[in-house]
Amino acid sequence: HTTEGRHRSLGELAGGRRQVRASHCVGQNDVAIGIEVEGTYTRVGPPAGQYEALADLCAHVCDQYGLDPAGIDGHRDHNATACPGDRLYALLPRLREDVAARCRRGW
């Protein structure tokens, strides 16, 4: 299940024409896509199905916009926040690898 955070962002993503300006992170809104993962992952990681869906979505976004999966960051990398939680944050290196493996571009 996908929820749209910015009006028309899903349509633009499907068409691959342009990124919709975000409002997820000061200093990153013009250069990055913000993806919110439902849950608090401070003590436990995301369920396997949610992680797989996240990796699939990130690969699709990277393919559509020509983004390198190595640039996948956590919100805390740019702002003073605990987001995305210690457990999900610890998975980001694996997520970058999994996304790169799924990408058609062959990072």
N, CA, C and O atoms as a Tinker XYZ file with bonds, in Angstrom:
   428  protein
     1  N      0.844000   -1.173000    0.000000    73     2
     2  CA     0.000000    0.000000    0.000000    64     1     3
     3  C      0.884000    1.229000    0.000000    63     2     4     5
     4  O      1.800000    1.323000    0.818000    81     3
     5  N      0.641000    2.160000   -0.881000    73     3     6
     6  CA     1.428000    3.384000   -0.988000    64     5     7
     7  C      0.540000    4.589000   -0.699000    63     6     8     9
     8  O     -0.578000    4.690000   -1.204000    81     7
     9  N      1.048000    5.482000    0.108000    73     7    10
    10  CA     0.354000    6.715000    0.423000    64     9    11
    11  C      1.142000    7.867000   -0.183000    63    10    12    13
    12  O      2.365000    7.926000   -0.055000    81    11
    13  N      0.453000    8.765000   -0.830000    73    11    14
    14  CA     1.099000    9.897000   -1.474000    64    13    15
    15  C      1.251000   11.047000   -0.494000    63    14    16    17
    16  O      0.277000   11.491000    0.114000    81    15
    17  N      2.483000   11.525000   -0.344000    73    15    18
    18  CA     2.744000   12.632000    0.567000    64    17    19
    19  C      2.599000   13.995000   -0.076000    63    18    20    21
    20  O      2.209000   14.952000    0.593000    81    19
    21  N      2.902000   14.104000   -1.346000    73    19    22
    22  CA     2.801000   15.352000   -2.079000    64    21    23
    23  C      1.863000   15.152000   -3.259000    63    22    24    25
    24  O      1.950000   14.148000   -3.967000    81    23
    25  N      0.979000   16.098000   -3.467000    73    23    26
    26  CA     0.021000   16.016000   -4.560000    64    25    27
    27  C      0.747000   15.773000   -5.882000    63    26    28    29
    28  O      1.684000   16.490000   -6.231000    81    27
    29  N      0.301000   14.760000   -6.605000    73    27    30
    30  CA     0.813000   14.370000   -7.922000    64    29    31
    31  C      2.177000   13.699000   -7.914000    63    30    32    33
    32  O      2.724000   13.420000   -8.981000    81    31
    33  N      2.748000   13.430000   -6.731000    73    31    34
    34  CA     4.067000   12.804000   -6.712000    64    33    35
    35  C      4.018000   11.371000   -7.246000    63    34    36    37
    36  O      4.958000   10.941000   -7.916000    81    35
    37  N      2.952000   10.627000   -6.969000    73    35    38
    38  CA     2.848000    9.255000   -7.485000    64    37    39
    39  C      2.694000    9.241000   -9.003000    63    38    40    41
    40  O      3.285000    8.399000   -9.679000    81    39
    41  N      1.916000   10.157000   -9.531000    73    39    42
    42  CA     1.758000   10.240000  -10.978000    64    41    43
    43  C      3.055000   10.594000  -11.673000    63    42    44    45
    44  O      3.377000   10.033000  -12.720000    81    43
    45  N      3.796000   11.513000  -11.101000    73    43    46
    46  CA     5.084000   11.893000  -11.678000    64    45    47
    47  C      6.081000   10.745000  -11.565000    63    46    48    49
    48  O      6.862000   10.503000  -12.485000    81    47
    49  N      6.052000   10.040000  -10.441000    73    47    50
    50  CA     6.936000    8.886000  -10.278000    64    49    51
    51  C      6.610000    7.816000  -11.305000    63    50    52    53
    52  O      7.516000    7.231000  -11.898000    81    51
    53  N      5.340000    7.556000  -11.520000    73    51    54
    54  CA     4.933000    6.545000  -12.499000    64    53    55
    55  C      5.385000    6.928000  -13.900000    63    54    56    57
    56  O      5.788000    6.067000  -14.682000    81    55
    57  N      5.322000    8.209000  -14.217000    73    55    58
    58  CA     5.715000    8.672000  -15.543000    64    57    59
    59  C      7.205000    8.910000  -15.684000    63    58    60    61
    60  O      7.731000    8.927000  -16.797000    81    59
    61  N      7.890000    9.095000  -14.566000    73    59    62
    62  CA     9.325000    9.320000  -14.605000    64    61    63
    63  C      9.741000   10.627000  -15.229000    63    62    64    65
    64  O     10.881000   10.779000  -15.669000    81    63
    65  N      8.817000   11.578000  -15.269000    73    63    66
    66  CA     9.109000   12.837000  -15.946000    64    65    67
    67  C      9.902000   13.807000  -15.076000    63    66    68    69
    68  O     10.886000   14.391000  -15.531000    81    67
    69  N      9.486000   13.974000  -13.856000    73    67    70
    70  CA    10.170000   14.932000  -12.985000    64    69    71
    71  C      9.894000   14.591000  -11.534000    63    70    72    73
    72  O      8.890000   13.954000  -11.215000    81    71
    73  N     10.782000   15.015000  -10.666000    73    71    74
    74  CA    10.568000   14.844000   -9.243000    64    73    75
    75  C      9.697000   15.993000   -8.752000    63    74    76    77
    76  O      9.871000   17.132000   -9.184000    81    75
    77  N      8.788000   15.708000   -7.878000    73    75    78
    78  CA     7.964000   16.737000   -7.253000    64    77    79
    79  C      8.732000   17.273000   -6.048000    63    78    80    81
    80  O      9.245000   16.499000   -5.239000    81    79
    81  N      8.809000   18.590000   -5.930000    73    79    82
    82  CA     9.534000   19.186000   -4.805000    64    81    83
    83  C      8.912000   18.716000   -3.502000    63    82    84    85
    84  O      7.696000   18.769000   -3.314000    81    83
    85  N      9.766000   18.261000   -2.618000    73    83    86
    86  CA     9.320000   17.686000   -1.355000    64    85    87
    87  C      9.370000   18.709000   -0.228000    63    86    88    89
    88  O      9.772000   19.855000   -0.424000    81    87
    89  N      8.960000   18.276000    0.940000    73    87    90
    90  CA     9.077000   19.110000    2.138000    64    89    91
    91  C      9.428000   18.229000    3.334000    63    90    92    93
    92  O      8.938000   18.435000    4.445000    81    91
    93  N     10.274000   17.259000    3.086000    73    91    94
    94  CA    10.588000   16.273000    4.118000    64    93    95
    95  C     11.814000   16.615000    4.948000    63    94    96    97
    96  O     11.939000   16.143000    6.078000    81    95
    97  N     12.720000   17.423000    4.414000    73    95    98
    98  CA    13.993000   17.603000    5.104000    64    97    99
    99  C     14.653000   18.902000    4.652000    63    98   100   101
   100  O     14.962000   19.064000    3.472000    81    99
   101  N     14.866000   19.807000    5.567000    73    99   102
   102  CA    15.486000   21.081000    5.247000    64   101   103
   103  C     16.820000   20.842000    4.538000    63   102   104   105
   104  O     17.645000   20.061000    5.012000    81   103
   105  N     17.028000   21.504000    3.422000    73   103   106
   106  CA    18.258000   21.389000    2.670000    64   105   107
   107  C     18.279000   20.236000    1.675000    63   106   108   109
   108  O     19.216000   20.133000    0.883000    81   107
   109  N     17.278000   19.374000    1.693000    73   107   110
   110  CA    17.256000   18.215000    0.814000    64   109   111
   111  C     16.036000   18.185000   -0.104000    63   110   112   113
   112  O     15.948000   17.320000   -0.975000    81   111
   113  N     15.108000   19.101000    0.072000    73   111   114
   114  CA    13.828000   19.033000   -0.619000    64   113   115
   115  C     13.905000   19.168000   -2.137000    63   114   116   117
   116  O     13.024000   18.682000   -2.847000    81   115
   117  N     14.935000   19.814000   -2.632000    73   115   118
   118  CA    15.088000   19.963000   -4.085000    64   117   119
   119  C     15.970000   18.880000   -4.700000    63   118   120   121
   120  O     16.029000   18.749000   -5.922000    81   119
   121  N     16.655000   18.106000   -3.863000    73   119   122
   122  CA    17.629000   17.145000   -4.385000    64   121   123
   123  C     17.366000   15.708000   -3.960000    63   122   124   125
   124  O     18.124000   14.809000   -4.323000    81   123
   125  N     16.307000   15.479000   -3.200000    73   123   126
   126  CA    16.073000   14.141000   -2.666000    64   125   127
   127  C     14.591000   13.811000   -2.636000    63   126   128   129
   128  O     13.732000   14.692000   -2.656000    81   127
   129  N     14.324000   12.530000   -2.590000    73   127   130
   130  CA    12.966000   12.012000   -2.422000    64   129   131
   131  C     12.810000   11.642000   -0.958000    63   130   132   133
   132  O     13.696000   11.002000   -0.391000    81   131
   133  N     11.723000   12.023000   -0.341000    73   131   134
   134  CA    11.453000   11.625000    1.037000    64   133   135
   135  C     10.509000   10.435000    1.048000    63   134   136   137
   136  O      9.438000   10.482000    0.444000    81   135
   137  N     10.901000    9.378000    1.727000    73   135   138
   138  CA    10.054000    8.189000    1.858000    64   137   139
   139  C      9.828000    7.958000    3.340000    63   138   140   141
   140  O     10.776000    7.815000    4.112000    81   139
   141  N      8.574000    7.922000    3.725000    73   139   142
   142  CA     8.215000    7.689000    5.119000    64   141   143
   143  C      7.848000    6.226000    5.275000    63   142   144   145
   144  O      7.054000    5.686000    4.504000    81   143
   145  N      8.435000    5.587000    6.284000    73   143   146
   146  CA     8.155000    4.184000    6.570000    64   145   147
   147  C      7.322000    4.143000    7.842000    63   146   148   149
   148  O      7.779000    4.564000    8.904000    81   147
   149  N      6.101000    3.635000    7.733000    73   147   150
   150  CA     5.206000    3.571000    8.894000    64   149   151
   151  C      5.809000    2.709000    9.995000    63   150   152   153
   152  O      6.215000    1.572000    9.754000    81   151
   153  N      5.865000    3.253000   11.190000    73   151   154
   154  CA     6.347000    2.497000   12.342000    64   153   155
   155  C      7.424000    3.248000   13.087000    63   154   156   157
   156  O      7.958000    4.247000   12.606000    81   155
   157  N      7.737000    2.745000   14.278000    73   155   158
   158  CA     8.823000    3.288000   15.097000    64   157   159
   159  C      9.843000    2.178000   15.247000    63   158   160   161
   160  O      9.579000    1.170000   15.902000    81   159
   161  N     10.993000    2.356000   14.650000    73   159   162
   162  CA    11.968000    1.272000   14.585000    64   161   163
   163  C     13.189000    1.552000   15.449000    63   162   164   165
   164  O     14.331000    1.463000   15.001000    81   163
   165  N     12.909000    1.892000   16.704000    73   163   166
   166  CA    13.965000    2.152000   17.668000    64   165   167
   167  C     14.456000    0.856000   18.300000    63   166   168   169
   168  O     15.659000    0.667000   18.480000    81   167
   169  N     13.536000   -0.032000   18.633000    73   167   170
   170  CA    13.902000   -1.280000   19.308000    64   169   171
   171  C     13.747000   -2.513000   18.430000    63   170   172   173
   172  O     14.386000   -3.534000   18.684000    81   171
   173  N     12.925000   -2.436000   17.420000    73   171   174
   174  CA    12.720000   -3.562000   16.502000    64   173   175
   175  C     12.832000   -3.038000   15.075000    63   174   176   177
   176  O     12.582000   -1.864000   14.803000    81   175
   177  N     13.211000   -3.933000   14.177000    73   175   178
   178  CA    13.301000   -3.567000   12.773000    64   177   179
   179  C     11.953000   -3.700000   12.100000    63   178   180   181
   180  O     11.014000   -4.230000   12.694000    81   179
   181  N     11.843000   -3.229000   10.877000    73   179   182
   182  CA    10.583000   -3.356000   10.152000    64   181   183
   183  C     10.316000   -4.819000    9.807000    63   182   184   185
   184  O     11.255000   -5.601000    9.665000    81   183
   185  N      9.044000   -5.195000    9.672000    73   183   186
   186  CA     8.721000   -6.553000    9.226000    64   185   187
   187  C      9.348000   -6.819000    7.859000    63   186   188   189
   188  O      9.560000   -5.891000    7.079000    81   187
   189  N      9.643000   -8.076000    7.574000    73   187   190
   190  CA    10.314000   -8.453000    6.328000    64   189   191
   191  C      9.566000   -7.944000    5.101000    63   190   192   193
   192  O     10.184000   -7.426000    4.171000    81   191
   193  N      8.255000   -8.083000    5.089000    73   191   194
   194  CA     7.472000   -7.627000    3.941000    64   193   195
   195  C      7.566000   -6.129000    3.736000    63   194   196   197
   196  O      7.610000   -5.655000    2.601000    81   195
   197  N      7.598000   -5.380000    4.827000    73   195   198
   198  CA     7.711000   -3.929000    4.719000    64   197   199
   199  C      9.098000   -3.544000    4.197000    63   198   200   201
   200  O      9.224000   -2.639000    3.371000    81   199
   201  N     10.119000   -4.221000    4.674000    73   199   202
   202  CA    11.473000   -3.956000    4.194000    64   201   203
   203  C     11.575000   -4.243000    2.690000    63   202   204   205
   204  O     12.144000   -3.448000    1.942000    81   203
   205  N     11.031000   -5.362000    2.258000    73   203   206
   206  CA    11.082000   -5.724000    0.836000    64   205   207
   207  C     10.335000   -4.701000   -0.016000    63   206   208   209
   208  O     10.799000   -4.333000   -1.095000    81   207
   209  N      9.183000   -4.243000    0.466000    73   207   210
   210  CA     8.425000   -3.220000   -0.254000    64   209   211
   211  C      9.218000   -1.913000   -0.323000    63   210   212   213
   212  O      9.199000   -1.227000   -1.344000    81   211
   213  N      9.909000   -1.573000    0.756000    73   211   214
   214  CA    10.739000   -0.369000    0.773000    64   213   215
   215  C     11.873000   -0.482000   -0.248000    63   214   216   217
   216  O     12.137000    0.464000   -0.989000    81   215
   217  N     12.542000   -1.636000   -0.287000    73   215   218
   218  CA    13.631000   -1.845000   -1.243000    64   217   219
   219  C     13.106000   -1.768000   -2.681000    63   218   220   221
   220  O     13.752000   -1.182000   -3.549000    81   219
   221  N     11.945000   -2.355000   -2.924000    73   219   222
   222  CA    11.347000   -2.293000   -4.266000    64   221   223
   223  C     11.017000   -0.851000   -4.651000    63   222   224   225
   224  O     11.316000   -0.417000   -5.763000    81   223
   225  N     10.404000   -0.115000   -3.734000    73   223   226
   226  CA    10.056000    1.287000   -4.010000    64   225   227
   227  C     11.307000    2.119000   -4.262000    63   226   228   229
   228  O     11.350000    2.910000   -5.204000    81   227
   229  N     12.318000    1.943000   -3.428000    73   227   230
   230  CA    13.554000    2.713000   -3.605000    64   229   231
   231  C     14.209000    2.394000   -4.948000    63   230   232   233
   232  O     14.726000    3.293000   -5.611000    81   231
   233  N     14.193000    1.131000   -5.352000    73   231   234
   234  CA    14.766000    0.756000   -6.650000    64   233   235
   235  C     13.986000    1.421000   -7.780000    63   234   236   237
   236  O     14.575000    1.913000   -8.742000    81   235
   237  N     12.667000    1.433000   -7.660000    73   235   238
   238  CA    11.840000    2.076000   -8.689000    64   237   239
   239  C     12.156000    3.574000   -8.768000    63   238   240   241
   240  O     12.318000    4.118000   -9.860000    81   239
   241  N     12.242000    4.227000   -7.627000    73   239   242
   242  CA    12.558000    5.658000   -7.592000    64   241   243
   243  C     13.938000    5.909000   -8.204000    63   242   244   245
   244  O     14.102000    6.824000   -9.011000    81   243
   245  N     14.917000    5.106000   -7.826000    73   243   246
   246  CA    16.268000    5.286000   -8.363000    64   245   247
   247  C     16.281000    5.087000   -9.875000    63   246   248   249
   248  O     16.935000    5.842000  -10.594000    81   247
   249  N     15.567000    4.080000  -10.359000    73   247   250
   250  CA    15.504000    3.847000  -11.803000    64   249   251
   251  C     14.809000    4.992000  -12.532000    63   250   252   253
   252  O     15.293000    5.460000  -13.563000    81   251
   253  N     13.691000    5.436000  -12.006000    73   251   254
   254  CA    12.921000    6.485000  -12.683000    64   253   255
   255  C     13.681000    7.798000  -12.780000    63   254   256   257
   256  O     13.607000    8.486000  -13.798000    81   255
   257  N     14.416000    8.151000  -11.719000    73   255   258
   258  CA    15.052000    9.460000  -11.668000    64   257   259
   259  C     16.572000    9.415000  -11.826000    63   258   260   261
   260  O     17.234000   10.448000  -11.727000    81   259
   261  N     17.128000    8.230000  -12.069000    73   259   262
   262  CA    18.573000    8.125000  -12.249000    64   261   263
   263  C     19.360000    8.423000  -10.991000    63   262   264   265
   264  O     20.445000    9.002000  -11.055000    81   263
   265  N     18.820000    8.031000   -9.844000    73   263   266
   266  CA    19.483000    8.285000   -8.565000    64   265   267
   267  C     20.322000    7.082000   -8.161000    63   266   268   269
   268  O     19.908000    5.938000   -8.345000    81   267
   269  N     21.486000    7.341000   -7.618000    73   267   270
   270  CA    22.380000    6.286000   -7.150000    64   269   271
   271  C     21.905000    5.808000   -5.774000    63   270   272   273
   272  O     21.752000    6.624000   -4.866000    81   271
   273  N     21.668000    4.500000   -5.604000    73   271   274
   274  CA    21.250000    3.976000   -4.303000    64   273   275
   275  C     22.242000    4.278000   -3.175000    63   274   276   277
   276  O     21.863000    4.266000   -2.004000    81   275
   277  N     23.499000    4.547000   -3.513000    73   275   278
   278  CA    24.478000    4.897000   -2.483000    64   277   279
   279  C     24.080000    6.176000   -1.751000    63   278   280   281
   280  O     24.568000    6.440000   -0.652000    81   279
   281  N     23.197000    6.967000   -2.354000    73   279   282
   282  CA    22.752000    8.216000   -1.746000    64   281   283
   283  C     21.561000    8.064000   -0.817000    63   282   284   285
   284  O     21.027000    9.066000   -0.343000    81   283
   285  N     21.129000    6.839000   -0.542000    73   283   286
   286  CA    20.004000    6.634000    0.379000    64   285   287
   287  C     20.484000    6.941000    1.790000    63   286   288   289
   288  O     21.399000    6.298000    2.304000    81   287
   289  N     19.860000    7.921000    2.398000    73   287   290
   290  CA    20.221000    8.371000    3.741000    64   289   291
   291  C     19.025000    8.252000    4.672000    63   290   292   293
   292  O     17.889000    8.068000    4.235000    81   291
   293  N     19.301000    8.359000    5.935000    73   291   294
   294  CA    18.247000    8.477000    6.941000    64   293   295
   295  C     17.993000    9.943000    7.220000    63   294   296   297
   296  O     18.865000   10.784000    7.000000    81   295
   297  N     16.817000   10.247000    7.700000    73   295   298
   298  CA    16.467000   11.627000    8.028000    64   297   299
   299  C     17.500000   12.221000    8.989000    63   298   300   301
   300  O     17.837000   13.401000    8.896000    81   299
   301  N     17.999000   11.394000    9.912000    73   299   302
   302  CA    18.958000   11.871000   10.910000    64   301   303
   303  C     20.296000   12.285000   10.300000    63   302   304   305
   304  O     21.080000   12.979000   10.947000    81   303
   305  N     20.562000   11.871000    9.076000    73   303   306
   306  CA    21.801000   12.290000    8.426000    64   305   307
   307  C     21.781000   13.768000    8.057000    63   306   308   309
   308  O     22.822000   14.343000    7.740000    81   307
   309  N     20.608000   14.383000    8.096000    73   307   310
   310  CA    20.477000   15.773000    7.666000    64   309   311
   311  C     19.802000   16.680000    8.694000    63   310   312   313
   312  O     19.908000   17.903000    8.597000    81   311
   313  N     19.117000   16.106000    9.668000    73   311   314
   314  CA    18.429000   16.893000   10.687000    64   313   315
   315  C     18.578000   16.228000   12.052000    63   314   316   317
   316  O     18.861000   15.033000   12.139000    81   315
   317  N     18.387000   17.001000   13.109000    73   315   318
   318  CA    18.474000   16.483000   14.467000    64   317   319
   319  C     17.196000   15.718000   14.789000    63   318   320   321
   320  O     16.217000   16.297000   15.261000    81   319
   321  N     17.213000   14.416000   14.532000    73   319   322
   322  CA    16.049000   13.566000   14.765000    64   321   323
   323  C     16.530000   12.136000   14.976000    63   322   324   325
   324  O     17.646000   11.792000   14.587000    81   323
   325  N     15.709000   11.318000   15.580000    73   323   326
   326  CA    16.024000    9.894000   15.737000    64   325   327
   327  C     15.532000    9.081000   14.544000    63   326   328   329
   328  O     15.783000    7.878000   14.466000    81   327
   329  N     14.843000    9.722000   13.630000    73   327   330
   330  CA    14.270000    9.067000   12.457000    64   329   331
   331  C     15.367000    8.503000   11.556000    63   330   332   333
   332  O     16.328000    9.226000   11.290000    81   331
   333  N     15.296000    7.321000   11.092000    73   331   334
   334  CA    14.172000    6.394000   11.049000    64   333   335
   335  C     14.162000    5.358000   12.169000    63   334   336   337
   336  O     13.581000    4.286000   11.998000    81   335
   337  N     14.776000    5.640000   13.287000    73   335   338
   338  CA    14.884000    4.672000   14.380000    64   337   339
   339  C     16.187000    3.900000   14.246000    63   338   340   341
   340  O     16.644000    3.629000   13.136000    81   339
   341  N     16.776000    3.549000   15.370000    73   339   342
   342  CA    18.087000    2.889000   15.351000    64   341   343
   343  C     18.109000    1.598000   14.545000    63   342   344   345
   344  O     19.077000    1.338000   13.829000    81   343
   345  N     17.068000    0.790000   14.647000    73   343   346
   346  CA    17.058000   -0.508000   13.948000    64   345   347
   347  C     16.935000   -0.340000   12.435000    63   346   348   349
   348  O     17.639000   -1.013000   11.682000    81   347
   349  N     16.059000    0.540000   11.988000    73   347   350
   350  CA    15.941000    0.762000   10.545000    64   349   351
   351  C     17.179000    1.488000   10.019000    63   350   352   353
   352  O     17.652000    1.196000    8.920000    81   351
   353  N     17.696000    2.421000   10.791000    73   351   354
   354  CA    18.905000    3.132000   10.371000    64   353   355
   355  C     20.069000    2.158000   10.178000    63   354   356   357
   356  O     20.852000    2.297000    9.239000    81   355
   357  N     20.174000    1.182000   11.064000    73   355   358
   358  CA    21.241000    0.180000   10.958000    64   357   359
   359  C     21.104000   -0.669000    9.693000    63   358   360   361
   360  O     22.083000   -1.262000    9.238000    81   359
   361  N     19.904000   -0.731000    9.124000    73   359   362
   362  CA    19.670000   -1.508000    7.901000    64   361   363
   363  C     19.996000   -0.737000    6.624000    63   362   364   365
   364  O     19.981000   -1.320000    5.540000    81   363
   365  N     20.287000    0.545000    6.727000    73   363   366
   366  CA    20.504000    1.347000    5.520000    64   365   367
   367  C     21.653000    0.842000    4.642000    63   366   368   369
   368  O     21.501000    0.858000    3.421000    81   367
   369  N     22.789000    0.397000    5.181000    73   367   370
   370  CA    23.818000   -0.149000    4.282000    64   369   371
   371  C     23.294000   -1.358000    3.486000    63   370   372   373
   372  O     23.555000   -1.472000    2.289000    81   371
   373  N     22.568000   -2.243000    4.143000    73   371   374
   374  CA    21.976000   -3.387000    3.448000    64   373   375
   375  C     20.936000   -2.923000    2.435000    63   374   376   377
   376  O     20.862000   -3.464000    1.332000    81   375
   377  N     20.127000   -1.919000    2.802000    73   375   378
   378  CA    19.119000   -1.393000    1.890000    64   377   379
   379  C     19.774000   -0.839000    0.629000    63   378   380   381
   380  O     19.297000   -1.093000   -0.477000    81   379
   381  N     20.853000   -0.090000    0.783000    73   379   382
   382  CA    21.557000    0.449000   -0.387000    64   381   383
   383  C     21.997000   -0.676000   -1.324000    63   382   384   385
   384  O     21.849000   -0.578000   -2.542000    81   383
   385  N     22.537000   -1.740000   -0.741000    73   383   386
   386  CA    22.976000   -2.893000   -1.551000    64   385   387
   387  C     21.796000   -3.588000   -2.223000    63   386   388   389
   388  O     21.855000   -3.914000   -3.409000    81   387
   389  N     20.728000   -3.811000   -1.465000    73   387   390
   390  CA    19.551000   -4.482000   -2.018000    64   389   391
   391  C     18.905000   -3.658000   -3.124000    63   390   392   393
   392  O     18.459000   -4.203000   -4.133000    81   391
   393  N     18.858000   -2.354000   -2.933000    73   391   394
   394  CA    18.285000   -1.478000   -3.956000    64   393   395
   395  C     19.163000   -1.504000   -5.212000    63   394   396   397
   396  O     18.647000   -1.601000   -6.325000    81   395
   397  N     20.463000   -1.419000   -5.040000    73   395   398
   398  CA    21.367000   -1.448000   -6.204000    64   397   399
   399  C     21.191000   -2.751000   -6.970000    63   398   400   401
   400  O     21.217000   -2.746000   -8.201000    81   399
   401  N     21.012000   -3.859000   -6.275000    73   399   402
   402  CA    20.829000   -5.154000   -6.946000    64   401   403
   403  C     19.519000   -5.214000   -7.721000    63   402   404   405
   404  O     19.424000   -5.934000   -8.714000    81   403
   405  N     18.506000   -4.465000   -7.280000    73   403   406
   406  CA    17.208000   -4.470000   -7.943000    64   405   407
   407  C     17.125000   -3.492000   -9.114000    63   406   408   409
   408  O     16.257000   -3.630000   -9.975000    81   407
   409  N     18.007000   -2.522000   -9.149000    73   407   410
   410  CA    17.942000   -1.467000  -10.159000    64   409   411
   411  C     18.287000   -1.999000  -11.546000    63   410   412   413
   412  O     19.190000   -2.820000  -11.707000    81   411
   413  N     17.563000   -1.523000  -12.522000    73   411   414
   414  CA    17.852000   -1.868000  -13.915000    64   413   415
   415  C     19.120000   -1.198000  -14.405000    63   414   416   417
   416  O     19.759000   -1.690000  -15.336000    81   415
   417  N     19.493000   -0.088000  -13.797000    73   415   418
   418  CA    20.634000    0.696000  -14.257000    64   417   419
   419  C     21.964000    0.017000  -13.955000    63   418   420   421
   420  O     22.972000    0.338000  -14.583000    81   419
   421  N     21.985000   -0.908000  -13.013000    73   419   422
   422  CA    23.214000   -1.629000  -12.706000    64   421   423
   423  C     24.261000   -0.793000  -11.986000    63   422   424   425
   424  O     25.365000   -0.600000  -12.494000    81   423
   425  N     23.922000   -0.308000  -10.824000    73   423   426
   426  CA    24.872000    0.486000  -10.043000    64   425   427
   427  C     25.942000   -0.452000   -9.582000    63   426   428
   428  O     26.875000   -0.035000   -8.897000    81   427
